[in-house]
Amino acid sequence: MKYISLIVLFLLSSCGQDYNSNSFDRQRYGNTGIDNTTPFGKAFNVIQTNCISCHTGYHNIYSNYTTSQAWVNSGLVKANDFAGSPLIIKLINYGGNMPQGGSQLGQTEINYLNDWITNL
């Protein structure tokens, strides 16, 4: 009986990860734990690729915004206002030049961001 308890305890214990390494969770959630199949997850992937990948180091606050509410609270995203969100103004070159040194976002990436923000 004590062996069964040990086995159950072992199986229920966590290795400190928030995904199941024996499934496709890493592909679905990535290293951030954000579901890449949701509107926010798709948008976050665009942000991660085009913003977080360059804005690294001590001043990188973007990587801390792992929820829609965190982006809204930061002032970078205005709920239901795609064109008026400062993040979008920078990213799609309404007033800036981001991503710096890279090509403009593709229509699919813009659609992911639009879908996320307009449905907040």
LUMFISE-117630 format. One record per atom (N, C-alpha, C, CB): atom name; z, y, x. Coordinates in Angstrom, 2 decimals. Atoms other than C-alpha are relative to their C-alpha. Glycine has a CB too. Layout:
<nodes>
{at:CA&c3:Z&c2:Y&c1:X}
...
</nodes>
This chain:
<nodes>
{at:N&c3:0.00&c2:-1.19&c1:0.82}
{at:CA&c3:0.00&c2:0.00&c1:0.00}
{at:C&c3:0.00&c2:1.27&c1:0.86}
{at:CB&c3:1.20&c2:-0.01&c1:-0.93}
{at:N&c3:-0.03&c2:-1.20&c1:-0.83}
{at:CA&c3:0.78&c2:2.43&c1:2.81}
{at:C&c3:-1.34&c2:0.24&c1:0.68}
{at:CB&c3:1.11&c2:-0.10&c1:1.04}
{at:N&c3:1.33&c2:-0.18&c1:-0.59}
{at:CA&c3:-2.65&c2:1.76&c1:4.33}
{at:C&c3:-0.95&c2:0.67&c1:-0.99}
{at:CB&c3:-0.57&c2:-1.35&c1:0.44}
{at:N&c3:0.83&c2:-0.62&c1:1.02}
{at:CA&c3:-4.29&c2:2.71&c1:1.06}
{at:C&c3:0.31&c2:1.50&c1:-0.08}
{at:CB&c3:0.22&c2:-0.67&c1:-1.38}
{at:N&c3:-0.38&c2:-1.41&c1:0.04}
{at:CA&c3:-2.31&c2:5.94&c1:1.01}
{at:C&c3:-0.55&c2:0.75&c1:1.20}
{at:CB&c3:1.52&c2:0.14&c1:-0.03}
{at:N&c3:0.55&c2:-0.63&c1:-1.19}
{at:CA&c3:-3.38&c2:6.71&c1:4.57}
{at:C&c3:-1.51&c2:0.19&c1:-0.11}
{at:CB&c3:0.34&c2:-0.83&c1:1.23}
{at:N&c3:1.45&c2:-0.09&c1:0.17}
{at:CA&c3:-7.01&c2:5.99&c1:3.76}
{at:C&c3:-0.34&c2:1.11&c1:-0.98}
{at:CB&c3:-0.58&c2:-1.34&c1:-0.47}
{at:N&c3:0.25&c2:-1.03&c1:1.00}
{at:CA&c3:-6.89&c2:8.18&c1:0.66}
{at:C&c3:0.28&c2:1.38&c1:0.59}
{at:CB&c3:0.87&c2:-0.23&c1:-1.26}
{at:N&c3:-0.33&c2:-1.26&c1:-0.64}
{at:CA&c3:-5.18&c2:10.95&c1:2.61}
{at:C&c3:-1.09&c2:0.41&c1:1.00}
{at:CB&c3:1.36&c2:-0.11&c1:0.70}
{at:N&c3:1.05&c2:-0.27&c1:-0.96}
{at:CA&c3:-7.79&c2:10.68&c1:5.34}
{at:C&c3:-1.28&c2:0.46&c1:-0.71}
{at:CB&c3:-0.29&c2:-1.24&c1:0.85}
{at:N&c3:1.21&c2:-0.35&c1:0.72}
{at:CA&c3:-10.65&c2:10.83&c1:2.83}
{at:C&c3:0.11&c2:1.35&c1:-0.69}
{at:CB&c3:-0.32&c2:-1.07&c1:-1.02}
{at:N&c3:-0.19&c2:-1.26&c1:0.70}
{at:CA&c3:-9.17&c2:13.81&c1:1.00}
{at:C&c3:0.22&c2:1.18&c1:0.93}
{at:CB&c3:1.15&c2:-0.12&c1:-0.93}
{at:N&c3:-0.26&c2:-1.10&c1:-0.93}
{at:CA&c3:-8.39&c2:15.80&c1:4.10}
{at:C&c3:-1.31&c2:0.69&c1:0.37}
{at:CB&c3:0.72&c2:-0.51&c1:1.28}
{at:N&c3:1.17&c2:-0.80&c1:-0.34}
{at:CA&c3:-10.74&c2:18.54&c1:5.15}
{at:C&c3:-0.02&c2:0.25&c1:1.49}
{at:CB&c3:-0.01&c2:1.34&c1:-0.77}
{at:N&c3:0.17&c2:-0.30&c1:-1.42}
{at:CA&c3:-12.12&c2:19.21&c1:8.58}
{at:C&c3:-0.16&c2:1.50&c1:0.22}
{at:CB&c3:-1.21&c2:-0.75&c1:0.56}
{at:N&c3:0.13&c2:-1.44&c1:-0.14}
{at:CA&c3:-12.07&c2:22.95&c1:7.96}
{at:C&c3:-1.38&c2:0.51&c1:-0.37}
{at:CB&c3:0.31&c2:0.40&c1:1.39}
{at:N&c3:1.33&c2:-0.46&c1:0.41}
{at:CA&c3:-15.61&c2:23.09&c1:6.62}
{at:C&c3:-0.05&c2:0.12&c1:-1.50}
{at:CB&c3:-1.10&c2:-0.96&c1:0.51}
{at:N&c3:0.09&c2:-0.21&c1:1.44}
{at:CA&c3:-16.60&c2:24.30&c1:3.20}
{at:C&c3:-1.25&c2:-0.63&c1:-0.60}
{at:CB&c3:0.02&c2:1.48&c1:-0.30}
{at:N&c3:1.14&c2:0.73&c1:0.51}
{at:CA&c3:-19.57&c2:22.00&c1:2.80}
{at:C&c3:0.13&c2:-1.44&c1:0.44}
{at:CB&c3:-1.34&c2:0.62&c1:0.49}
{at:N&c3:-0.04&c2:1.41&c1:-0.32}
{at:CA&c3:-20.15&c2:18.27&c1:2.95}
{at:C&c3:-1.08&c2:-0.28&c1:1.04}
{at:CB&c3:-0.20&c2:-0.88&c1:-1.26}
{at:N&c3:0.97&c2:0.19&c1:-1.08}
{at:CA&c3:-21.80&c2:17.47&c1:6.27}
{at:C&c3:-0.87&c2:-1.23&c1:-0.21}
{at:CB&c3:0.72&c2:-0.10&c1:1.32}
{at:N&c3:0.79&c2:1.19&c1:0.25}
{at:CA&c3:-23.08&c2:14.17&c1:4.88}
{at:C&c3:-1.00&c2:0.19&c1:-1.15}
{at:CB&c3:0.91&c2:-1.15&c1:-0.31}
{at:N&c3:0.95&c2:-0.26&c1:1.08}
{at:CA&c3:-25.16&c2:15.82&c1:2.16}
{at:C&c3:-0.94&c2:1.11&c1:0.42}
{at:CB&c3:0.74&c2:0.37&c1:-1.31}
{at:N&c3:0.92&c2:-1.09&c1:-0.28}
{at:CA&c3:-27.73&c2:18.56&c1:1.90}
{at:C&c3:0.66&c2:1.36&c1:-0.21}
{at:CB&c3:-1.22&c2:-0.11&c1:-0.88}
{at:N&c3:-0.71&c2:-1.25&c1:0.23}
{at:CA&c3:-25.03&c2:21.22&c1:1.41}
{at:C&c3:-0.28&c2:1.04&c1:1.08}
{at:CB&c3:1.48&c2:-0.26&c1:-0.09}
{at:N&c3:0.27&c2:-0.97&c1:-1.07}
{at:CA&c3:-25.70&c2:22.83&c1:4.81}
{at:C&c3:-1.33&c2:0.68&c1:-0.24}
{at:CB&c3:-0.01&c2:-0.70&c1:1.39}
{at:N&c3:1.30&c2:-0.61&c1:0.30}
{at:CA&c3:-29.35&c2:23.37&c1:3.80}
{at:C&c3:0.12&c2:0.93&c1:-1.20}
{at:CB&c3:-1.06&c2:-1.08&c1:-0.27}
{at:N&c3:-0.13&c2:-0.81&c1:1.21}
{at:CA&c3:-28.32&c2:24.70&c1:0.41}
{at:C&c3:0.86&c2:1.23&c1:0.23}
{at:CB&c3:0.58&c2:-0.83&c1:-1.13}
{at:N&c3:-0.96&c2:-1.09&c1:-0.17}
{at:CA&c3:-25.39&c2:26.86&c1:1.49}
{at:C&c3:-0.08&c2:0.68&c1:1.36}
{at:CB&c3:1.38&c2:-0.52&c1:-0.21}
{at:N&c3:0.05&c2:-0.59&c1:-1.33}
{at:CA&c3:-26.15&c2:27.52&c1:5.15}
{at:C&c3:1.38&c2:0.06&c1:0.62}
{at:CB&c3:-0.61&c2:1.39&c1:-0.04}
{at:N&c3:-1.28&c2:-0.12&c1:-0.68}
{at:CA&c3:-23.32&c2:28.49&c1:7.47}
{at:C&c3:0.93&c2:1.00&c1:-0.69}
{at:CB&c3:-0.21&c2:0.42&c1:1.43}
{at:N&c3:-0.80&c2:-1.03&c1:0.65}
{at:CA&c3:-22.11&c2:31.29&c1:5.19}
{at:C&c3:0.76&c2:-0.52&c1:-1.21}
{at:CB&c3:-0.87&c2:1.14&c1:-0.41}
{at:N&c3:-0.60&c2:0.51&c1:1.22}
{at:CA&c3:-21.14&c2:29.11&c1:2.23}
{at:C&c3:-0.58&c2:0.63&c1:-1.25}
{at:CB&c3:1.49&c2:0.22&c1:0.04}
{at:N&c3:0.65&c2:-0.66&c1:1.13}
{at:CA&c3:-23.42&c2:31.19&c1:0.00}
{at:C&c3:-1.11&c2:-0.90&c1:-0.51}
{at:CB&c3:-0.56&c2:1.41&c1:0.39}
{at:N&c3:1.01&c2:0.85&c1:0.63}
{at:CA&c3:-25.56&c2:29.20&c1:-2.43}
{at:C&c3:-1.37&c2:0.68&c1:0.08}
{at:CB&c3:0.37&c2:-0.31&c1:-1.48}
{at:N&c3:1.31&c2:-0.60&c1:-0.24}
{at:CA&c3:-29.13&c2:29.93&c1:-1.30}
{at:C&c3:-0.96&c2:-0.12&c1:-1.18}
{at:CB&c3:-0.62&c2:-0.64&c1:1.20}
{at:N&c3:0.88&c2:0.16&c1:1.15}
{at:CA&c3:-30.54&c2:29.00&c1:-4.70}
{at:C&c3:0.27&c2:1.05&c1:-1.08}
{at:CB&c3:0.15&c2:-1.39&c1:-0.59}
{at:N&c3:-0.34&c2:-1.04&c1:0.97}
{at:CA&c3:-28.91&c2:31.90&c1:-6.58}
{at:C&c3:-0.74&c2:1.30&c1:0.37}
{at:CB&c3:1.54&c2:0.24&c1:-0.05}
{at:N&c3:0.63&c2:-1.28&c1:-0.35}
{at:CA&c3:-30.39&c2:35.42&c1:-6.80}
{at:C&c3:0.71&c2:0.68&c1:1.18}
{at:CB&c3:0.01&c2:0.94&c1:-1.20}
{at:N&c3:-0.71&c2:-0.61&c1:-1.12}
{at:CA&c3:-27.64&c2:36.70&c1:-4.49}
{at:C&c3:-0.27&c2:-0.76&c1:1.29}
{at:CB&c3:1.51&c2:0.05&c1:-0.27}
{at:N&c3:0.25&c2:0.81&c1:-1.19}
{at:CA&c3:-28.16&c2:33.81&c1:-2.07}
{at:C&c3:-1.37&c2:0.26&c1:0.61}
{at:CB&c3:0.13&c2:-1.46&c1:-0.33}
{at:N&c3:1.34&c2:-0.28&c1:-0.49}
{at:CA&c3:-31.88&c2:34.46&c1:-1.83}
{at:C&c3:-0.06&c2:1.40&c1:0.62}
{at:CB&c3:-1.03&c2:-0.11&c1:-1.14}
{at:N&c3:-0.04&c2:-1.37&c1:-0.53}
{at:CA&c3:-31.28&c2:38.19&c1:-1.34}
{at:C&c3:0.79&c2:0.05&c1:1.30}
{at:CB&c3:0.61&c2:0.97&c1:-1.03}
{at:N&c3:-0.81&c2:-0.01&c1:-1.21}
{at:CA&c3:-28.56&c2:37.54&c1:1.23}
{at:C&c3:-0.78&c2:-0.57&c1:1.18}
{at:CB&c3:1.29&c2:-0.81&c1:-0.22}
{at:N&c3:0.83&c2:0.54&c1:-1.08}
{at:CA&c3:-31.00&c2:35.42&c1:3.24}
{at:C&c3:-0.95&c2:1.06&c1:0.54}
{at:CB&c3:-0.79&c2:-1.22&c1:-0.50}
{at:N&c3:0.88&c2:-1.10&c1:-0.44}
{at:CA&c3:-33.39&c2:38.38&c1:3.33}
{at:C&c3:0.80&c2:0.98&c1:0.84}
{at:CB&c3:-0.64&c2:0.72&c1:-1.22}
{at:N&c3:-0.86&c2:-0.95&c1:-0.72}
{at:CA&c3:-30.55&c2:40.67&c1:4.42}
{at:C&c3:0.43&c2:-0.59&c1:1.34}
{at:CB&c3:1.24&c2:0.35&c1:-0.85}
{at:N&c3:-0.44&c2:0.64&c1:-1.23}
{at:CA&c3:-29.33&c2:38.16&c1:6.98}
{at:C&c3:-1.12&c2:-0.02&c1:1.03}
{at:CB&c3:0.48&c2:-1.44&c1:-0.30}
{at:N&c3:1.13&c2:0.06&c1:-0.91}
{at:CA&c3:-32.79&c2:37.81&c1:8.49}
{at:C&c3:-0.42&c2:1.39&c1:0.49}
{at:CB&c3:-1.16&c2:-0.68&c1:-0.67}
{at:N&c3:0.55&c2:-1.31&c1:-0.32}
{at:CA&c3:-33.74&c2:41.49&c1:8.40}
{at:C&c3:1.02&c2:1.06&c1:0.37}
{at:CB&c3:-0.78&c2:0.48&c1:-1.14}
{at:N&c3:-1.03&c2:-1.00&c1:-0.31}
{at:CA&c3:-30.42&c2:43.30&c1:8.84}
{at:C&c3:1.04&c2:-0.58&c1:0.96}
{at:CB&c3:0.70&c2:0.48&c1:-1.30}
{at:N&c3:-1.11&c2:0.56&c1:-0.76}
{at:CA&c3:-27.61&c2:41.11&c1:10.09}
{at:C&c3:-0.45&c2:-0.55&c1:1.34}
{at:CB&c3:0.68&c2:-1.10&c1:-0.81}
{at:N&c3:0.49&c2:0.58&c1:-1.25}
{at:CA&c3:-29.78&c2:39.48&c1:12.74}
{at:C&c3:-0.08&c2:1.05&c1:1.12}
{at:CB&c3:-1.37&c2:-0.63&c1:-0.22}
{at:N&c3:0.06&c2:-1.08&c1:-1.01}
{at:CA&c3:-30.12&c2:42.88&c1:14.52}
{at:C&c3:1.30&c2:0.78&c1:0.10}
{at:CB&c3:-1.14&c2:0.95&c1:-0.32}
{at:N&c3:-1.24&c2:-0.79&c1:0.03}
{at:CA&c3:-26.97&c2:44.71&c1:13.46}
{at:C&c3:1.18&c2:-0.93&c1:0.30}
{at:CB&c3:0.19&c2:0.71&c1:-1.38}
{at:N&c3:-1.05&c2:0.91&c1:-0.43}
{at:CA&c3:-24.58&c2:42.53&c1:15.46}
{at:C&c3:1.05&c2:0.76&c1:0.79}
{at:CB&c3:-0.58&c2:-1.15&c1:0.83}
{at:N&c3:-1.04&c2:-0.60&c1:-0.81}
{at:CA&c3:-21.44&c2:43.21&c1:17.40}
{at:C&c3:1.11&c2:0.60&c1:-0.84}
{at:CB&c3:-0.58&c2:1.05&c1:0.90}
{at:N&c3:-1.19&c2:-0.54&c1:0.66}
{at:CA&c3:-18.34&c2:45.19&c1:16.55}
{at:C&c3:-0.34&c2:0.88&c1:-1.20}
{at:CB&c3:0.82&c2:0.80&c1:0.99}
{at:N&c3:0.36&c2:-0.88&c1:1.10}
{at:CA&c3:-20.20&c2:47.55&c1:14.22}
{at:C&c3:-0.69&c2:-0.73&c1:-1.15}
{at:CB&c3:-0.89&c2:1.10&c1:0.50}
{at:N&c3:0.68&c2:0.76&c1:1.05}
{at:CA&c3:-21.72&c2:44.75&c1:12.12}
{at:C&c3:0.94&c2:-0.24&c1:-1.16}
{at:CB&c3:-0.53&c2:-1.33&c1:0.55}
{at:N&c3:-0.82&c2:0.19&c1:1.20}
{at:CA&c3:-20.09&c2:45.13&c1:8.75}
{at:C&c3:-0.76&c2:-0.79&c1:-1.05}
{at:CB&c3:0.44&c2:1.34&c1:-0.56}
{at:N&c3:0.81&c2:0.68&c1:1.00}
{at:CA&c3:-22.97&c2:43.59&c1:6.82}
{at:C&c3:0.40&c2:-1.46&c1:-0.19}
{at:CB&c3:-1.45&c2:0.09&c1:0.37}
{at:N&c3:-0.32&c2:1.42&c1:0.10}
{at:CA&c3:-21.92&c2:40.04&c1:7.60}
{at:C&c3:1.29&c2:-0.25&c1:-0.78}
{at:CB&c3:0.12&c2:-0.61&c1:1.39}
{at:N&c3:-1.23&c2:0.14&c1:0.79}
{at:CA&c3:-18.58&c2:40.69&c1:5.84}
{at:C&c3:-0.26&c2:0.08&c1:-1.50}
{at:CB&c3:0.99&c2:1.06&c1:0.40}
{at:N&c3:0.33&c2:-0.16&c1:1.42}
{at:CA&c3:-20.35&c2:41.38&c1:2.54}
{at:C&c3:-0.63&c2:-1.29&c1:-0.51}
{at:CB&c3:-0.95&c2:1.20&c1:-0.22}
{at:N&c3:0.49&c2:1.31&c1:0.42}
{at:CA&c3:-20.63&c2:37.84&c1:1.23}
{at:C&c3:0.05&c2:-0.20&c1:-1.51}
{at:CB&c3:0.79&c2:-1.08&c1:0.68}
{at:N&c3:0.06&c2:0.04&c1:1.46}
{at:CA&c3:-20.46&c2:38.69&c1:-2.47}
{at:C&c3:-0.76&c2:1.23&c1:-0.49}
{at:CB&c3:1.44&c2:-0.06&c1:-0.63}
{at:N&c3:0.69&c2:-1.15&c1:0.59}
{at:CA&c3:-22.44&c2:40.98&c1:-4.74}
{at:C&c3:0.95&c2:1.18&c1:-0.12}
{at:CB&c3:-0.58&c2:-0.35&c1:-1.38}
{at:N&c3:-0.97&c2:-1.08&c1:0.19}
{at:CA&c3:-19.28&c2:42.97&c1:-5.46}
{at:C&c3:0.29&c2:0.72&c1:1.31}
{at:CB&c3:1.28&c2:-0.55&c1:-0.58}
{at:N&c3:-0.23&c2:-0.62&c1:-1.30}
{at:CA&c3:-18.72&c2:43.58&c1:-1.75}
{at:C&c3:-1.13&c2:0.96&c1:0.36}
{at:CB&c3:0.15&c2:-1.07&c1:1.10}
{at:N&c3:1.14&c2:-0.88&c1:-0.26}
{at:CA&c3:-22.22&c2:45.06&c1:-1.46}
{at:C&c3:0.07&c2:1.24&c1:-0.88}
{at:CB&c3:-1.32&c2:-0.74&c1:-0.25}
{at:N&c3:-0.14&c2:-1.15&c1:0.90}
{at:CA&c3:-21.63&c2:47.28&c1:-4.49}
{at:C&c3:1.13&c2:0.90&c1:0.48}
{at:CB&c3:0.27&c2:-0.47&c1:-1.46}
{at:N&c3:-1.14&c2:-0.78&c1:-0.47}
{at:CA&c3:-18.21&c2:48.38&c1:-3.19}
{at:C&c3:-0.31&c2:0.78&c1:1.27}
{at:CB&c3:1.18&c2:-0.92&c1:0.24}
{at:N&c3:0.36&c2:-0.67&c1:-1.25}
{at:CA&c3:-19.79&c2:49.29&c1:0.15}
{at:C&c3:-0.82&c2:1.26&c1:-0.24}
{at:CB&c3:-0.78&c2:-0.95&c1:0.90}
{at:N&c3:0.86&c2:-1.13&c1:0.30}
{at:CA&c3:-22.06&c2:51.78&c1:-1.58}
{at:C&c3:-1.44&c2:-0.22&c1:0.43}
{at:CB&c3:0.53&c2:1.22&c1:0.65}
{at:N&c3:1.36&c2:0.29&c1:-0.44}
{at:CA&c3:-25.14&c2:50.15&c1:-0.07}
{at:C&c3:-0.89&c2:-0.52&c1:-1.11}
{at:CB&c3:0.03&c2:-1.00&c1:1.13}
{at:N&c3:0.74&c2:0.52&c1:1.14}
{at:CA&c3:-26.15&c2:48.57&c1:-3.37}
{at:C&c3:0.57&c2:0.62&c1:-1.26}
{at:CB&c3:0.08&c2:-1.56&c1:-0.07}
{at:N&c3:-0.40&c2:-0.54&c1:1.30}
{at:CA&c3:-26.06&c2:50.23&c1:-6.78}
{at:C&c3:-0.41&c2:-1.00&c1:-1.06}
{at:CB&c3:-0.65&c2:1.41&c1:-0.27}
{at:N&c3:0.28&c2:1.00&c1:1.02}
{at:CA&c3:-25.78&c2:47.73&c1:-9.61}
{at:C&c3:-1.07&c2:0.49&c1:-0.96}
{at:CB&c3:1.28&c2:-0.35&c1:-0.77}
{at:N&c3:1.11&c2:-0.27&c1:0.92}
{at:CA&c3:-28.92&c2:47.65&c1:-11.75}
{at:C&c3:-0.88&c2:1.18&c1:0.42}
{at:CB&c3:0.54&c2:0.26&c1:-1.37}
{at:N&c3:0.82&c2:-1.13&c1:-0.48}
{at:CA&c3:-30.56&c2:50.37&c1:-9.58}
{at:C&c3:-0.66&c2:-0.39&c1:1.32}
{at:CB&c3:0.88&c2:1.29&c1:0.17}
{at:N&c3:0.69&c2:0.49&c1:-1.19}
{at:CA&c3:-32.94&c2:48.71&c1:-7.17}
{at:C&c3:-0.51&c2:1.15&c1:0.87}
{at:CB&c3:-1.17&c2:-0.90&c1:-0.40}
{at:N&c3:0.63&c2:-1.08&c1:-0.77}
{at:CA&c3:-34.88&c2:51.83&c1:-6.11}
{at:C&c3:1.02&c2:1.02&c1:0.52}
{at:CB&c3:-1.03&c2:0.70&c1:-0.86}
{at:N&c3:-1.01&c2:-0.97&c1:-0.41}
{at:CA&c3:-31.70&c2:53.92&c1:-5.82}
{at:C&c3:1.05&c2:-0.55&c1:0.94}
{at:CB&c3:0.66&c2:0.55&c1:-1.19}
{at:N&c3:-0.98&c2:0.59&c1:-0.90}
{at:CA&c3:-29.75&c2:51.51&c1:-3.63}
{at:C&c3:-0.33&c2:0.36&c1:1.44}
{at:CB&c3:0.05&c2:-1.54&c1:-0.17}
{at:N&c3:0.25&c2:-0.39&c1:-1.38}
{at:CA&c3:-29.38&c2:52.85&c1:-0.07}
{at:C&c3:-0.55&c2:-1.12&c1:0.88}
{at:CB&c3:1.26&c2:0.53&c1:0.60}
{at:N&c3:0.51&c2:1.13&c1:-0.78}
{at:CA&c3:-29.98&c2:49.39&c1:1.38}
{at:C&c3:-1.50&c2:-0.17&c1:-0.22}
{at:CB&c3:0.75&c2:-1.30&c1:-0.38}
{at:N&c3:1.41&c2:0.17&c1:0.33}
{at:CA&c3:-33.31&c2:49.15&c1:-0.41}
{at:C&c3:-0.82&c2:1.17&c1:0.52}
{at:CB&c3:-0.19&c2:-0.13&c1:-1.52}
{at:N&c3:0.70&c2:-1.18&c1:-0.51}
{at:CA&c3:-34.30&c2:52.70&c1:0.52}
{at:C&c3:-0.32&c2:-0.18&c1:1.48}
{at:CB&c3:0.84&c2:1.28&c1:-0.22}
{at:N&c3:0.23&c2:0.25&c1:-1.42}
{at:CA&c3:-33.90&c2:51.75&c1:4.18}
{at:C&c3:-0.97&c2:-1.15&c1:0.22}
{at:CB&c3:1.31&c2:-0.30&c1:0.69}
{at:N&c3:0.78&c2:1.21&c1:-0.26}
{at:CA&c3:-35.43&c2:48.29&c1:3.96}
{at:C&c3:-1.47&c2:0.11&c1:-0.36}
{at:CB&c3:0.60&c2:-1.14&c1:-0.75}
{at:N&c3:1.42&c2:-0.02&c1:0.39}
{at:CA&c3:-38.62&c2:49.05&c1:2.12}
{at:C&c3:-0.65&c2:1.34&c1:0.30}
{at:CB&c3:-0.14&c2:-0.31&c1:-1.47}
{at:N&c3:0.59&c2:-1.18&c1:-0.61}
{at:CA&c3:-39.25&c2:52.29&c1:3.96}
{at:C&c3:-0.24&c2:1.15&c1:-0.96}
{at:CB&c3:-1.29&c2:-0.38&c1:0.64}
{at:N&c3:0.07&c2:-1.20&c1:0.82}
{at:CA&c3:-38.64&c2:54.80&c1:1.22}
{at:C&c3:0.55&c2:1.19&c1:0.76}
{at:CB&c3:0.77&c2:-0.20&c1:-1.31}
{at:N&c3:-0.60&c2:-1.11&c1:-0.72}
{at:CA&c3:-36.70&c2:56.85&c1:3.72}
{at:C&c3:0.43&c2:-0.39&c1:1.39}
{at:CB&c3:1.16&c2:0.53&c1:-0.74}
{at:N&c3:-0.42&c2:0.46&c1:-1.31}
{at:CA&c3:-36.18&c2:54.80&c1:6.83}
{at:C&c3:-1.08&c2:-0.86&c1:0.62}
{at:CB&c3:1.31&c2:-0.77&c1:-0.08}
{at:N&c3:0.96&c2:0.86&c1:-0.68}
{at:CA&c3:-37.86&c2:52.34&c1:9.11}
{at:C&c3:0.68&c2:-1.29&c1:0.40}
{at:CB&c3:-0.60&c2:0.71&c1:1.22}
{at:N&c3:-0.66&c2:1.28&c1:-0.26}
{at:CA&c3:-36.15&c2:49.00&c1:8.79}
{at:C&c3:-0.83&c2:-1.11&c1:-0.62}
{at:CB&c3:1.45&c2:-0.01&c1:-0.56}
{at:N&c3:-0.66&c2:0.34&c1:-1.26}
{at:CA&c3:-36.33&c2:46.38&c1:10.02}
{at:C&c3:-0.72&c2:0.64&c1:1.18}
{at:CB&c3:0.06&c2:-1.52&c1:0.18}
{at:N&c3:0.53&c2:-0.72&c1:-1.16}
{at:CA&c3:-36.80&c2:48.24&c1:13.27}
{at:C&c3:-0.82&c2:-0.95&c1:0.87}
{at:CB&c3:1.15&c2:0.63&c1:0.82}
{at:N&c3:0.85&c2:0.80&c1:-0.87}
{at:CA&c3:-39.66&c2:46.90&c1:15.36}
{at:C&c3:-0.61&c2:-1.20&c1:-0.68}
{at:CB&c3:0.79&c2:-0.46&c1:1.17}
{at:N&c3:0.54&c2:1.14&c1:0.72}
{at:CA&c3:-40.50&c2:44.34&c1:12.70}
{at:C&c3:-0.97&c2:0.44&c1:-1.07}
{at:CB&c3:1.11&c2:-0.81&c1:-0.61}
{at:N&c3:0.93&c2:-0.32&c1:1.08}
{at:CA&c3:-42.97&c2:44.14&c1:9.91}
{at:C&c3:0.78&c2:0.30&c1:-1.27}
{at:CB&c3:-1.00&c2:-1.15&c1:-0.23}
{at:N&c3:-0.62&c2:-0.30&c1:1.29}
{at:CA&c3:-42.22&c2:45.44&c1:6.45}
{at:C&c3:0.31&c2:-1.30&c1:-0.73}
{at:CB&c3:-0.93&c2:0.90&c1:-0.86}
{at:N&c3:-0.33&c2:1.17&c1:0.80}
{at:CA&c3:-40.67&c2:43.05&c1:3.98}
{at:C&c3:-1.21&c2:-0.41&c1:-0.83}
{at:CB&c3:1.21&c2:0.29&c1:-0.91}
{at:N&c3:1.06&c2:0.52&c1:0.85}
{at:CA&c3:-43.06&c2:40.81&c1:2.10}
{at:C&c3:0.38&c2:0.15&c1:-1.46}
{at:CB&c3:-0.29&c2:-1.46&c1:0.34}
{at:N&c3:-0.24&c2:-0.16&c1:1.43}
{at:CA&c3:-43.40&c2:40.94&c1:-1.66}
{at:C&c3:1.02&c2:-1.01&c1:-0.52}
{at:CB&c3:-1.30&c2:-0.14&c1:-0.77}
{at:N&c3:-0.98&c2:1.01&c1:0.43}
{at:CA&c3:-41.41&c2:37.71&c1:-2.09}
{at:C&c3:1.40&c2:0.45&c1:0.35}
{at:CB&c3:-0.30&c2:-1.35&c1:0.65}
{at:N&c3:-1.32&c2:-0.48&c1:-0.42}
{at:CA&c3:-38.50&c2:39.16&c1:-0.12}
{at:C&c3:0.45&c2:1.18&c1:-0.87}
{at:CB&c3:-0.02&c2:0.42&c1:1.49}
{at:N&c3:-0.31&c2:-1.15&c1:0.87}
{at:CA&c3:-38.64&c2:42.39&c1:-2.13}
{at:C&c3:0.37&c2:-0.49&c1:-1.40}
{at:CB&c3:-1.19&c2:0.98&c1:-0.07}
{at:N&c3:-0.29&c2:0.56&c1:1.32}
{at:CA&c3:-38.70&c2:40.34&c1:-5.34}
{at:C&c3:1.40&c2:-0.61&c1:-0.05}
{at:CB&c3:-1.04&c2:-1.05&c1:-0.38}
{at:N&c3:-1.35&c2:0.58&c1:-0.06}
{at:CA&c3:-35.54&c2:38.46&c1:-4.26}
{at:C&c3:1.05&c2:1.09&c1:-0.10}
{at:CB&c3:0.19&c2:-0.81&c1:1.30}
{at:N&c3:-0.94&c2:-1.11&c1:0.01}
{at:CA&c3:-33.74&c2:41.74&c1:-3.62}
{at:C&c3:0.02&c2:0.67&c1:-1.36}
{at:CB&c3:-0.36&c2:1.02&c1:1.09}
{at:N&c3:0.11&c2:-0.63&c1:1.31}
{at:CA&c3:-35.00&c2:43.26&c1:-6.86}
{at:C&c3:0.68&c2:-0.84&c1:-1.09}
{at:CB&c3:-1.48&c2:0.22&c1:-0.35}
{at:N&c3:-0.60&c2:0.90&c1:0.98}
{at:CA&c3:-33.98&c2:40.23&c1:-8.91}
{at:C&c3:1.53&c2:0.04&c1:0.07}
{at:CB&c3:-0.49&c2:-1.43&c1:0.22}
{at:N&c3:-1.45&c2:-0.03&c1:-0.20}
{at:CA&c3:-30.48&c2:40.30&c1:-7.43}
{at:C&c3:0.59&c2:1.32&c1:-0.52}
{at:CB&c3:0.33&c2:-0.18&c1:1.50}
{at:N&c3:-0.60&c2:-1.30&c1:0.31}
{at:CA&c3:-29.82&c2:44.03&c1:-7.79}
{at:C&c3:-0.17&c2:0.38&c1:-1.47}
{at:CB&c3:-0.61&c2:1.07&c1:0.88}
{at:N&c3:0.23&c2:-0.41&c1:1.40}
{at:CA&c3:-31.39&c2:44.59&c1:-11.22}
{at:C&c3:0.76&c2:-0.86&c1:-0.99}
{at:CB&c3:-1.48&c2:-0.06&c1:-0.33}
{at:N&c3:-0.78&c2:0.86&c1:0.90}
{at:CA&c3:-29.32&c2:41.76&c1:-12.66}
{at:C&c3:1.49&c2:-0.02&c1:0.31}
{at:CB&c3:-0.52&c2:-1.40&c1:0.06}
{at:N&c3:-1.44&c2:-0.09&c1:-0.30}
{at:CA&c3:-25.93&c2:42.82&c1:-11.30}
{at:C&c3:0.76&c2:0.49&c1:-1.22}
{at:CB&c3:0.26&c2:0.93&c1:1.20}
</nodes>
